[in-house]
Structures are given as C-alpha cells and as structure tokens.
C-alpha cells in the first residue's frame, strides 16, 4: 500500500478545511472501480470537492453540482478517449489503453488531468499516478499515491512545467 499524505496536505492549506464523511459506494458503482483509500481520506479531510490555490480541482463522490462529482469526470474522460481513438485524431500511448488498464481521473488543473493508472488485478491502493497535459503531448507516470503526488507538488518536491507559477509559497488557499 502506498503512503497516505492527506494530513500533510491539510497542514499546507488555509483556511483549515472542515472535515466531513462521504459515502463512495454509489460513485464507485457508477465508475466501475474502487477509489484508493488515501484519496477518500483526503476528500473527507477537505470536506469534499476542493480547489487548492485557485487552480487544482479535486473531486468528491456525490454532490449537487455535477461538475464536482468524480463519476462525472470519469465518464467525460472515458468519452474523450473513445472519441480520440475512434476518430484517430491522436496517437495515444498503447500501454494505457491495453486490455486490463484504465485511466481514472481524480484531479485537474485547467485542461491538464491527473489519473490513476488502474491495472486489473492490482489493488486500488497500489495504483500509480499519471499526468497528461492538455495537448496530450506529455504523459508522465509516477509510482506514488495520489496524495503523495499532490503533497509533492504542493511542497515543491515535484515540479511539473504546467504548475511552475503555482504553489510557490505555503500556506495555500483552499476553496470548497
């Protein structure tokens, strides 16, 4: 199991989030996959859908706003992959579209997405993270949990060119 960094992420935020419990069963059934426990812990600690420092959106299992629901994001991205593959507009890296592999988005920054690389037979708490830029040019894979990935971005331990101007000086704003 990869490490849960949800508590460390919360320490970098202002104002402090108000935690709340969330039920994930419905979203997981809709998605057709379980969500890693570290991400569930982070969303509970944040009190649900959150935007970190006015730019990084994290999604919750349910809510009045469909754009904040993780299942809505997953369905939208699955539709994009089908469209791109069916129309041949882009050559996509085959290893992410092989049988038994699924990309499940959990966050976004503008039109850049962060995914779990869900591999059939591998427990959800062992999934790694994939960053795909808006132009589908950069596909960067990281062998870490979603919360470790987010924490490393916030703490400056991990640099992504699309985020160079963001997350420069904690504490970071938190909006729900």
N, C-alpha and C positions, 0 to 999 in steps of 0.2 A: 504494500500500500504506500502510495506517495504521501508526502507530508502535507498537513493542513495548515495554511498560513492565514486563515481568516481572522484570527485575533490580532496578528501583526498588521494586517491591512487596516482594521478598525482603528488601531493606535495612530495611524497616519492621517486620519480624517477629522475634519471639523465642519460643523458641529458633530458631536458624538451621535451616532445613529441610535435609534430606539429599536431594540430587537423585537422580533415577533416570529411566531411559529408559522410554518407554511406546510400545507399538505401537497405532496408531489405526485401522489398516485395517479391522478387524472392526467396531469401533463405527461408523465412517463408512459401511460397507456396510449395517449394521443401520439407521442413521439415514436413509441415502439422500442424504447430503450430506457434503462435506468440512468439517473443523473448521478455523477460522483458525489460522495458524501461531503467532501471538502467544500464544494460549491454550494450544496444545500446549507451547510453551516455558515458560509459567508452570507448568503441571501437572508438567512434567519438573523444573523448579527446586524445586517444592514436594515432590517425591517422590510425587505422586499426590493423591488426594482430600484436601481440606483444609477445615478450619473456621477462619476468621480471626476472632479476638477473640470466640470462643464464639457467633458469630451468622451469619456469611456463609459458606455452603457452596459449594464449587467441586468439580466432578465430574471423574472420570477415565474412561478408555475401557474399562477392564475391572477386575475385582476379585471377591473372594469375596462381598462384601456388595453385593447388587443395588441397594440404595438409594444407593450411591456411584457407580454406573455412569451415564454421561451418556446412553446409549441408553435406559436405563430411564426416566430423567427425560423425555426427548423423547417416548417412547411414552405416558407418563402425561399429559403436557400436550396432546399431539395428541388423546388421548381426551377430555380436558376440553373442548377447543374444539368437537369434534364434538357432544358432549353438549349444550353450551350453545346451539350453533347449531340442532341438530335439535329441541330442546325449546322454543326461543325464550325461554329464561329471561333472557337478557341481549341487549341490542343491542350488538354488537361493532363496533369501527371497521372499516368495509369495506376500507380500504386495506391492512390487514394480513391480509385473508382473500381478496384478489383472486387470480385465476389468476397463477401465477408468483411468489407471495410466500409465504414460510413463516416462522413464528416458531420458532426453535430455542433452547430454554433452555440456559443454561450455568451459572447460579448461582441460589441462593435465600437469602432471609432470611425466616424464619418462613414465611408463606404468600404472600410477595411474590416475584415472579420477575423474572429478568434474562434477556433474549433477544437473540439476533442477529436482525436483520431480513434474512433470506436472500432475495435477489431473483434470479430466474432470469436467467442471463446475466451477472451481476455476480460477479467473483471473491470467494471467501470472505474474503480479506484486506482487502476493501473494505466488508464489511458493517458497518452501524452497530449500535447497542445500543438496546434498548427496555426500559424499566422498566414493569411492570404490577403495581399494588398488589393486595392480597388480595381486595378488593371489586370489582375490575375497573372502578374509577372513574377512576383516574389512569393514563394511557398517555403516558409521557414518552420521547421519542426523542432520541438523542444521536448526532451524527456523529463517532464516535470508536471505536477498537478496544475490545475487552473489557478488555484490560489497562490501557489508558489510563483507561477508565471506573473500574475498580477502584482504580487508583492515585489518581485524583482524589477518590474517596470517602475513601480512607484518609488522604490528605494534607490533607483539608479544603477542597480546591479546588472540590468539588462537594457540594452539600447536598441530601439527599432527606429529606423530613419523617419518613419511617419510620425513618430512621437517626440522627435528631437526638441521641439519647442514647448513640450508639455512636461508636467511632473518634475519641475526643476527645484522646487523648494517646499518641503512639507511644513505645516500640515496642508492637506489637500481638501478642497471643498467637497462636500457631499450633499447631493440633492436627491430627494425621493420623488 
